[in-house]
């Protein structure tokens, strides 16, 4: 057998092995994919430490019976900075109507988050997703991202991008307990 034939046979075998491996990986991954997070499904539970109240934590399941806005943000995100005052402005009014806000910062440094909160004098709960585990759980890629959760724990609305004062008020009305 000459060199060209041997090379052709070798390359064909390698190609067949690679194709077989690719098919195997695709089949295995197709069966293990979890469904994408979407409106109408139950919001994944999480528990994070509060930064605004040392020693306290927030667990989403503990907020059942209330409408909840889970907002992912960071101090380096300009649209996040713009929507925070809107959230705080409506928080006092809607908290009395059964609405809770959980701000989930994905910043690296807690002191940066606390300085930001203090500078703007924000009053709604702040948490820190130190390892981005909640961010991954909620499939957040870009900031800001907000999840509006009904009192029964299902997601009413997902907003990827900033909210305005008017839209935020509308979303709060959608999740307000009856």
C-alpha positions in Angstrom: 0.0 0.0 0.0 1.5 3.3 -0.9 1.8 6.4 1.4 -1.2 8.3 -0.2 -3.6 5.4 0.4 -2.4 5.0 4.0 -2.8 8.7 4.7 -6.3 8.7 3.2 -7.4 5.7 5.3 -5.9 7.3 8.5 -7.6 10.6 7.8 -10.9 8.9 7.1 -10.7 7.0 10.4 -9.8 10.2 12.4 -12.7 12.0 10.7 -15.1 9.2 11.5 -14.1 9.2 15.2 -14.5 13.0 15.4 -17.9 12.8 13.7 -19.0 10.0 16.1 -17.8 12.0 19.1 -19.7 15.1 17.9 -22.9 13.1 17.5 -22.5 11.5 21.0 -22.0 15.0 22.6 -25.0 16.4 20.9 -27.2 13.5 22.0 -26.1 13.6 25.6 -26.5 17.4 25.8 -29.9 17.4 24.2 -31.3 15.2 26.9 -29.8 17.3 29.8 -30.8 20.8 28.8 -33.0 22.5 31.3 -35.9 24.6 29.9 -35.2 28.3 29.4 -36.5 30.6 32.1 -39.6 32.3 30.8 -42.8 34.1 31.8 -45.4 31.9 33.4 -43.0 29.5 35.1 -42.1 29.4 38.8 -39.2 31.7 39.7 -36.2 29.8 40.9 -35.6 30.2 44.6 -32.4 31.8 45.9 -31.1 33.0 49.2 -28.7 36.0 49.4 -27.2 38.0 52.3 -28.5 41.6 52.6 -26.0 44.4 52.4 -28.3 47.0 53.9 -29.0 44.9 57.0 -26.0 43.0 58.3 -26.7 39.5 59.4 -30.0 39.3 57.5 -30.7 37.4 54.3 -33.5 37.3 51.7 -34.9 34.0 50.4 -37.3 34.4 47.5 -39.7 31.7 48.8 -40.1 33.7 52.0 -41.7 36.5 49.9 -44.6 34.4 48.7 -47.8 36.2 48.9 -46.2 39.5 47.8 -45.4 40.7 44.3 -41.6 40.8 43.9 -39.3 42.6 41.5 -35.9 40.9 41.3 -33.5 43.4 39.7 -30.0 42.4 38.5 -27.7 45.4 38.3 -24.1 46.7 38.9 -22.6 50.1 39.7 -20.7 50.1 36.4 -23.9 49.8 34.4 -25.2 53.2 33.3 -28.8 52.2 32.6 -28.9 50.5 36.0 -27.9 53.8 37.7 -30.7 55.6 35.8 -33.5 53.2 36.9 -32.5 52.9 40.6 -34.1 56.2 41.6 -37.3 55.2 39.9 -37.4 52.0 41.9 -36.8 53.8 45.1 -39.4 56.5 44.3 -42.1 53.9 43.9 -40.8 51.5 46.6 -42.4 53.3 49.6 -45.8 53.6 47.9 -45.9 50.0 46.6 -44.3 48.3 49.6 -47.5 49.2 51.5 -49.4 47.4 48.7 -47.5 44.2 49.0 -44.7 44.8 46.5 -41.1 43.9 47.4 -37.9 44.8 45.5 -34.8 42.7 45.7 -31.8 44.4 44.1 -29.2 41.8 43.2 -25.8 43.4 42.6 -23.2 41.5 40.5 -20.4 43.9 41.4 -17.2 42.3 42.8 -16.8 44.6 45.8 -19.4 45.1 48.5 -18.0 48.5 49.6 -18.6 49.8 46.0 -22.2 48.7 46.3 -22.7 50.2 49.7 -21.2 53.5 48.7 -23.5 53.6 45.7 -26.6 52.8 47.9 -25.6 55.4 50.5 -24.9 58.1 47.9 -28.3 57.7 46.3 -30.0 57.1 49.7 -31.8 54.0 48.4 -34.2 52.3 50.7 -35.1 49.0 49.1 -33.2 45.8 50.0 -29.8 45.3 48.5 -28.1 41.9 48.1 -24.8 40.7 46.6 -24.5 37.8 44.2 -20.8 37.2 44.9 -20.3 34.3 42.6 -22.9 35.1 40.0 -24.8 32.0 40.8 -28.2 33.7 41.0 -27.4 35.6 37.8 -26.7 32.3 36.1 -29.8 30.7 37.6 -31.9 33.5 36.1 -30.0 33.3 32.8 -29.0 37.0 32.9 -26.5 38.0 30.3 -26.9 41.8 30.0 -27.7 44.3 32.7 -30.0 45.5 33.9 -32.5 42.7 34.0 -35.7 42.6 36.0 -38.1 39.8 36.9 -41.5 40.6 38.1 -42.9 37.8 40.1 -46.6 37.2 41.1 -47.6 36.5 44.7 -47.9 32.8 43.8 -44.2 32.7 42.8 -44.6 32.6 39.0 -42.8 35.0 36.7 -45.3 37.6 35.3 -42.8 39.5 33.2 -39.1 39.5 32.3 -37.6 42.9 31.3 -34.1 42.7 29.8 -32.9 46.3 29.8 -33.8 49.5 31.8 -37.2 50.4 33.1 -38.8 53.8 33.0 -40.8 55.2 35.9 -44.1 54.7 33.9 -43.3 51.2 32.9 -42.2 50.2 36.4 -45.5 51.4 37.8 -47.4 49.3 35.3 -45.3 46.2 36.1 -45.9 46.8 39.9 -49.7 46.9 39.2 -49.4 43.6 37.3 -47.9 41.8 40.3 -49.7 43.6 43.1 -51.5 41.2 45.4 -55.3 41.5 45.1 
